[in-house]
Amino acid sequence: MSKLTTPPSEQDESDDQVIGTALVASLIVIGVVAILGGGAWWLFRVVPPEPAVVEAKLELPTERAAVDVVPPKMLFVDITQTAGIDFVHESGAYGDKLLPETMGSGCAVLDYDGDGDQDLLFVNSQRWAWDKREAGDPATLALYANDGTAKFTNVTREVGLDVSFYGMGVAVADYDGDGDVDLFFTAVGPNRLFRNDGGKFTEVTAEAGVAGPEDAWGTSCGWFDYDRDGDLDLFVCRYVTWSKEFDLAQNFQLVGGGRAYGRPQQFAGTFNALYRNDGNGKFTDVSQPSGVQIANPSTKVPAGKSLGVAFEDFDADGWLDVVVANDTVGNFLLHNQKDGTFREVATFAGMAYDSTGLARGAMGIDVAQFRNSPELGIAIGNFSNEMTALYVSPLGQMQFRDDAVANGLGPATRLELTFGLFFFDADLDGRLDLFAANGHLEDEINRVQATQHYEQPPHFFWNCGPEHKTEFSPVPKELCGADLLQPLVGRGAAFADFDGDGDLDLVVTASGGPARLLRNDQALSRHWLRVKLVGKTPNTDAIGARVELTAGEQTQYRLVSPTRGYLSQSELPLTFGLGEGDQVDKLVIRWPGGDVQEIANPKIDQLLVVREGE
């Protein structure tokens, strides 16, 4: 081949170079012309006249500015030891890291002996049957009797509750209409029902028919009259399908090595349960025909992974509906159809998911008219890095929007993992504040996430009122006390006036640790009224009654329904703070059966007992 002859491949490369050079030059020329043309257009363009100014429609901000008012001093003091409370939760953890060990257990406030003060009950779990470590006495339930001044005596053994099982949640009510409160417990395994016979408890699970499947995992539960026949029926949440073998087979691992606690996404969902009270000490399982068993419409498998439940008449038709907090799947809103059935409407109502259409890790739940208006708010505690939800709807419309960001609540709750939460009036100003118990699932979480800790401080938000820039303001340590915000692995929580001074104290349970009792020592000299309703047999607790208190231009609304939070329930008496007011104009009671009773100018600063029909 001649030295002057270029091989075909080299000739192709040379041609490509020539073409490329020409193309670049052309683009440069075109660019210069475009710039010059654009400049000429800008200099000689005809500028149209400015349009007339049109006033824009007011749009609410997506987030609130800093709070423009300061919370009052509301000091909470830890009196756990001096009050005689020595309960410590047994999670059963022994090293294999099984999912139920992360979930803690609940507590309940009740007057078990009918003496008028609020006693305290703790649910306990237990060591696993296959755990062969040397152990002492088995962990049991714990009931503490109150002397009326927040001094407690452990009466567990003498009342017949020294019982050991892997307990989770509790619901307290007089299901048999005999005037004293009975106890229902959920568990990993069969549930338990104990009838109160004059201050002594007898297990009646089998004869009542409420044990549920042997392999079920029950969580939150509650009593309500869904069919308006006068007696109390029972709703039971169930979490996931779980077994030790399946849990261990998943081989959950921490980043960097080591066994981790499992994620609920890896476990199948389950159906919740509804038991109809037949009025003779027995119940009928109506879960399937009532429509509370919600399945995935595509796969037909159970859709729920339920942890929290609350009751409210969302459409104001006189029939109680059910709202359920689900973990990593959409929440449920079970609309009572007034014929013994429910229809699931959470997605249509706008409270199944977050604002982007994603499911959150929902735990505890509460419902209240926290704005002292016809608006209903549903607060739901969610997983870490997920804000607490605050779905709000005008009463009767069942169309919710999440106000958590707009009213200042959401951003301050994003970091912590929230379980129990509830509305309560901490400072007796007539507005409902919000408390939340926080704590992570994984005891080694800080090793893999620097921003997360196993023990976390609770949240305490003061309700400033909807007229302020931030509706819910976090209360700092200097105003509520270091005891309240001390980190713990928080799970269940409840409120009650344990010491009889008119304001509301707090109790919080900890997974695998001691419970805390926090006395409210606010000293704001505000007036109050506490109301205890006694209904007609068989619903002697008047669960489902509505109470409206009007003082001046403000009306407060309460529903008698102690089921709130996570695995827990608070006291039955209702507390109304009067703020700077010193009188109540009227109290209106709408009893579950439909009767309406009005009391004019009731005396304040007292526990007012109102009996239906008197």
N, C-alpha and C positions, 0 to 999 in steps of 0.2 A: 504494500500500500504506500502511495507517495506521501512524503511528509506534508505536502500541501493539501492532501485529502483529509477532510475532517470526518471522523466516524459519525454515523447517523445519530447516536445518542448525544454526542457533543454538539452537533449541528442543531438538534432540538433545543438543548439548553441555551444556546446562543440566541436562537429565535425567541425563546421565552423571555430572555433578558431584554431584547430590543422592544418587544411588545409591552413588557412591564414598565420600561422607562418611558415609553410613549404615553402609557395610561396615566402614570403619575403626573406627567407634565400637563396632560389634558385636564386632570382633576384640579390642579393648581390654578389653571387659567379660568376654569368654570367657577372656582371659589372666589377669585378676585372679582370677576364680573358680578357674581351674586352679592358680594359685600358692597360694591359700588352702587349697584342697582337698589339694594335695600336702603343705603344711605340717602340716595336721591328720593326714594319714596317717603322716608321719614321727614326729610326737609320740606317736601312739597305736598304732603298728604293733606287731604281735607279733613279737618277735625270736626266730628259731629257734635251737636250740642249735648251737654250733660243731661241725663234723664232726671225727671223730677224726683225729689227725695220722697221715699215711701217709708213710713214707720214700720219697722220689722216686728213680727210677732215675738213676744217675750218667750225665751227658751230657758228652762231651768238649767243650771250648771251641772256638768257631769260629776263634779266633786266640790266639796264645800271648803271654804276658807277656814283659817284657824278659829277656834272658839272665841266668841266675843263676850262670854260671861265665865265666871270662875265658880266651880262647884263649892258648896259649903263643906265644912268639916264634918265628916261622918266616920268616926273612929270605930273600927272593929278590933276586938281584943280576943286573942286565943285563950279560951278558958277550958280547953279539953281536959287537962289533968285535974284542975281544981273542981271541975264539974263532975268528975268520977267516970269519964269516958275513957276506956282503955282498949277499945276495939282495934284490932290489926287485921287487915285483909290477908287471906292466904290465897295466893294465885296458883299454887301448885307447881310453879316453875322449878325445874331441876336440871336444866341444861339442854334439853332437846329442842327448846323453843317452839312450843305448840301454840297455834293461834289463839285459843281461848284464854291463855295466860295473859294476854295483852289487854283484855277488855274490862277488867275490874268488875265491880258489882255496885248495886244501888243501895239506897237507904229510904226510909219512910218516916214521916212524922204522923203520929196517931195518938188518940186517947184510948188506949186499949182497956183501961179499967174504969172509964166513965167518971173520973173525978174532976174533969174540967181542965186539966192541964195537958200539955203536949209532951208525949213520951217519944222515944227515939228507937228505931229498929234498923239494924244493919244486916244486909245479906252477905253471906260469906261463901267462898268457894272451898276447895279442899285439895289435898294431895291426890295425885292420880293413883289409881288402884295398882298400876304396874311400877310405881316408884318404890323401890326396895330400901331406900334410906331409912335409918332409924328415926323414928318420930315419936313425939309425945302424944298427948290427947288430940283427937281429931278436931279440926276447925268446925265450928258450928255457927248458926245464926246467933244474933245477939240483940236482946231487948233490954232497954234501960228505962226504968220508971222514974218520972220527974216528980219532985216534991212541990213544984209550982214556982220555985226560985232558981231553976236551972241547976239543981243538985240532983244527980242521978244515981240510981242503984241498979246494978245488974240483976235482973230477975229471970234470966233466960231459962235456967234449969227449973225453977219452981213453977213456971207457967207452961212447961212442956215443949219449949222450942230449942232444946239442946240437941238439934238434929244436924247431921252432916250430909251434904250433897254439894255438887258443883253448881252453886246458885249464881244467878245473874240479876234478875229484876224482881220488883215487888209491886203489888197493887193491894190497897187496903180499902175495904168497904163492908157495909152490912148487907151481904148478899141474900141472907135469909130473913131479913126484916125483924129480927128479935131485939134490936136496939143496941147491939154491940158490934164492933168492927172485926171482920174476919180477914185472913191473910192468904194471898195467892202469890206463889213464887215461881218464876221461870228458872230454867236450868239447862246446862249441857246434859241432856238426858230427859227423863220424865219430869214434868212440872209437879208442884205440890200445892194443895189447898188445905188450910187449917181453919176449922170452925172455932169461934170464940164462944166458950160456954162459961160465962160469968167470970172472965179474967183468966181462964185456963184454956189451952188450945188443944184440939183434937184433930188429927189428920183424917180428912174425909175425901182424899183425892179419888180413890177408886170408886166409891159409891156416887160421887158427884159426876164422874166421867170427864175430867179435865186434864188428865195426865199428859195426853198427847203421845206421839210416837216415841219409842225407846231411844231412837237415834236422832231426835230433833234437838235443835239448839235454840231455845227461847231467849228473848231479850226483853225489851220493854213491854209492858202490859197495862191494861187499865179497865176499870168498870164504867159502864154507861148504859143507858136504856135506849137501845137502837130502835126497838119496835114500839116504844111508848105504851107498853102494857103495864107499867108501874114498877116492875122489878129490874134489877141490874144484871146486864149481860156482860160478857167478858171478851175483850179483844186481846190477842196475843201475837206479838211480833216474833218472827223467826229470822235468823241471820243467814247462814249458809249451810250447805250440806258438808258435814265435817266428820272425819275420822282420823285417828292417830296415824294409821297406815298411809292414808292419802297425803296427809300433811308432811310426813317425813319423806315420802317419795318425791316430793317436789324439789327438794334440795335447794331451798332458798339460801342465797349467799349474800353476805355483805361485800361491798366494794373493798378490795384489799384482803378478802379472805375471812372465813368464819361463818358459821350457821346464822341465818337471819330469820326473824319471824315472817310468816307468809303474807302475801298480798291477797286481798279478797277477790281480786280479778281471777285468780287461779281456781277458785272454788265455785261450784254451781249454786245458783240461787235456790230459794225455798218458798213455799206458800205460807202466808200468815193464816191465823185461825180466828174464828168467831164462834163462841159458845153461847147459845140461847138459854137463858134461865127459865126452867120449866116451873119454878115456883114451889117445888116440893123437895128442895135440896139436891136436885139433879139438873144436869145440863145436857143439851143436844148440840152436837157439833154441826153447825150450819155453814161451815166455811165455803163449801162448794156451791150450794144453791143460793147463798146470799150474794155471791159475786165478789168476795174479798180475796179470792185466790187469783192473782193477776199473772197472766202468762205472756211471754213474748209473742206478739201476733204472728211472727214469721215462723219461729221454731216450736212454739207451743210449750216451751219449757218454762219453769217458774221464773218470773222476772224480778222478784224482790230479794233484797239483802237488807232486811229492815232492822234498825237499831232504836229508833225513837218514834213515839206516837203521842198524839194529842187529839182532843175532841172539841168541836165547835160547830155551831149552826151557821155555816158560811153563807147560805143563801136566805137566812132569816125566815124559813118556812116552818119553824117549830120542831124540826127533826135534826138530831145531832149527826154531823158528818165526821169523818175520820181523816186525819192527815198523818202521813208516815214518812219519816226520814230514812232514805235508803243509801247505803254505802256503795259508791262507784257505779250506781245505776240510777235511773230517774226516780224522783220522789213520787209518792202516791197521794192523790186527793180523792177519797172515796165519798161520792155524793149519794146521800141517802135518798132512795127513790120512794120512800114512804109506803112500800109494799113488802118490806122484809128483805129488799135487795139494795145493792150499791152499784154505782157506775164509776169507773175510774176516769177522772177528768183532769189530772194534773197538767198534762201537756197543753190541753186547750185552755186551762186556767192560767198558764204561764208560770207555774212554780215547780215544774218537774226538773228543770235544768238551770244552769247559769245563763247569763245574758248572751253567751256565745253558742248556746245549745249543747254544752257539755255537762255530763253528770259529775257531781262532786262527791267527796268522801263524807257523807252526812252522818252525824251522830245524834246529838240531842236536839230537842225541839220544844218550842212553846208558842202559844197563841194568846194575844191580848189586844184590847183596844187602847194601845199605849199613848195615843194622842188625845184621849178623852173626847173622841168624836166617833161617828159611825164607821170609821175606817178600822179594819182588822189588820194586824201585823203578825206574820209567821216568822219567828227567828229560828234559824237552823245553824248549829255549830258544825263546821267542816274541818277537813284535814289540814295539816300544815301547808303553808303556801297557797291556801284557798281561803278567801274571805268568809266570815260569817254572813249568811244570807239574811235579808230582811224583806220578805215579800209582803206587799201592802195592797189591799183591795178595799173599795167601799163595801160596807156591810150589805150583803144581799146580792152582789154582782158576780163574785167569784172570778174576777179578772185581775190578776196580780202583776205588779211590777216590782223589781228588786231595787229598793231604795238604799241599800247598804252603802254604796259609794256616795250618793247624793247627800245623805244625811250625816256623813262622817264616821259611821260605824265600821264600814268595810276595811279601809286601809289600815286601821289600827289593829285589826284582827288577823291580818294575812299570815303573820309568821307562825303563830302558835297553832297547836292541834287541839281543837275544842271538843269536849264531850258534853257534860251536863251544862245547861244554861236555862235561865228563866227570867221573866219580868217580875219585879217586886219594887215597892216604894220604900227605898232605904231611908230617906230623910223626911218622910211624911209630908212632902210638899204637894201631894195630890197627883204627881206624875210618876209613871212606872219606869224605874231604872232597869238595868240589865246586868246580870252576873253570869260569868262563865267559868267552868272548871277546865283547866288545860293540862296536858301531859302527853308525851310521845308514847308510841308503842314499843320502840326499839331502845333497849337500855344502852346500847353502844352507838346511838345515832350521832353523837358529837364526834365520833372518830371518823365518820364519813361525810358529815355535813356540819361545817363549822358554825353555821347559824342556828342549828337545832340542838336542843337539850332534852334529856329524858324527863327531868323535873322542870316544870314551867310555871311561871306565876299566873294566877287567875286573872281574868279581866273583870273590871268593875267600871261600868259606864253610867254616868249621871245623865238623866233625861233633862236637857235644858229647855225643851219646848220647841215646837215646830217653827216658831217665829225667829229663832236664832240661826246664825250662819251654820253652826254645827249642832245638830239635834242631839247627838249622843257624844258626850265628852268623857275621855278616860280620866278617872280620878287618880291623881298622883299619890304616892306613898305618904307624903307629908299631910295629906288631907284624910286618908282612910286608914293609915297605920301600916307599919311594916308587917304585922301578923297576917293581914288579909292577902297581901301580895307575895307572901313567902312561897317560893316554888315548891311544887309537889307533882306527883304523877296523878293528876286529878281525873276523876271519872264521874261518879254520881254526886248530886248536890240537891239540897232542899232548903226551904226557909220556914220559919215559924217564930212565934213570940214565946220563947222558952221560959223567960223569966217574968212574964206577966207585966211588963212595963209599957206595952203598947207598940213598941217598934219591933222590927223583924230581924231575927238572928239567923245565922247561916250554919249549915253543916255540909262538909265535903268529904267524900271518900277518896282513898288513894289506892291504886292498883299495887298489891303486894306491900302495903304500908299502913300506918296508923291514920285513922280518921281525924278530922279537925272540927271543933265546935267554936264558932266565932260569935261573941256577944256584940250586939250593936250598942255602942255607947254614945251615939249622937246626942248632943245636948242643945238642941235648937229651940226647945220650949214650944214645939208645935203640937196642936191638938190632933185628935184622931178618933176614929170609931171602928171597933171590930164587931163583926156580925157573924153569928153562928146560927145556921138554919137547921131546924129539926123538921123533917118532912113526915108525911103520913106513911104508915106501913104499906108496902114493904120497903120503899126507898126512904128510909129514915134519915139518911145523910143528905137528902135533897140534891143529889148529884144531877146536874143539868139545869138547876135553877139559875135565873139571871137576876142580878141586883143592880139597881141604879141609885146612886147617891147624888143629890143636888145640893150644893152649897153656894149661894150667890149665883154667879153666872156660869159656874163650872159644874158639869155632870160627869161623874166617873162611872165606869161600867165594869162589872165582874161576872164571870161564869163560875159557878160552883163545880169545879173539876180539878181534883188534886193531882191528876196525872200530868206531869210536865217534866221536861228535862231529859235525863238519860237514866233508864233503869230505876227511876225513883219517883216519889211523890211527896208533895209538900202538904202543909196542914189544911184542914177543911175550913176553919174560920177565915173570913175575908177581912183584910185590913185596908181601911181608907184613911189616907193622910189628908189633913185639912189645911196644911200650909199655915198662912197667917190668919185664917178664919177661925172663928170661935163658936160657930153653930152650924147645924145641918138643917136645911129647909125641909127636905123630905127624903124618905127612903122608899123606893118602889121595888117590890119583890114579885117576880114572875115565876111562879112555882112550876115544876116539871109537868104537872097535869093540866096547866093552862090557867089556873086561878091567879089573879093579881091582887096583891095586898099593898096598901100604902100606909106608911107611918110618918106623921108630921112631927117635925122638930124633936127627933130623938135626942136624949141626953148624950153628950159627947164624952170622950176619954173613958170609955167603958167597953166591956164585952157585952153586946146586946144579943140575947138569945131570943129568936123568933120561931115560934111553932106554927106550922101550917094550920090554918083554920081558926087560930085563936087571935 
